């Protein structure tokens, strides 16, 4: 049975075992305090880099809320979105959902 709450050390160890887009996605979920389903439903346009916020739409209870975008994740997140954009060619935007940007940005 998994513990209800992991210590910071346990989370750090778990994240250290991950690589690439899986690690970045897990860091985004943990750093922003989002649920897995919220992360999977997150849209590119809901990541507000200038405000340092992520808008979670229809989260628990069907409500919208804003969560902090961890500043430490800005460079790798921008890099991942740029990779996805390059692979997407001349399309005006990467994809509506962040999860597509993680898949499309694989190198």
Buried (B, 14 or more C-beta within 10 A) or exposed (E): EEEEEEEEEEBEEEBEEEEEBEBBBBBBBBBBEBEEEBBEBBBBEBBEEEEEBBBBEEBEEEEEBBBEBBEEBEEBBEEBBEBBBEBBEEEEEBBEBBBBBBEBBEE
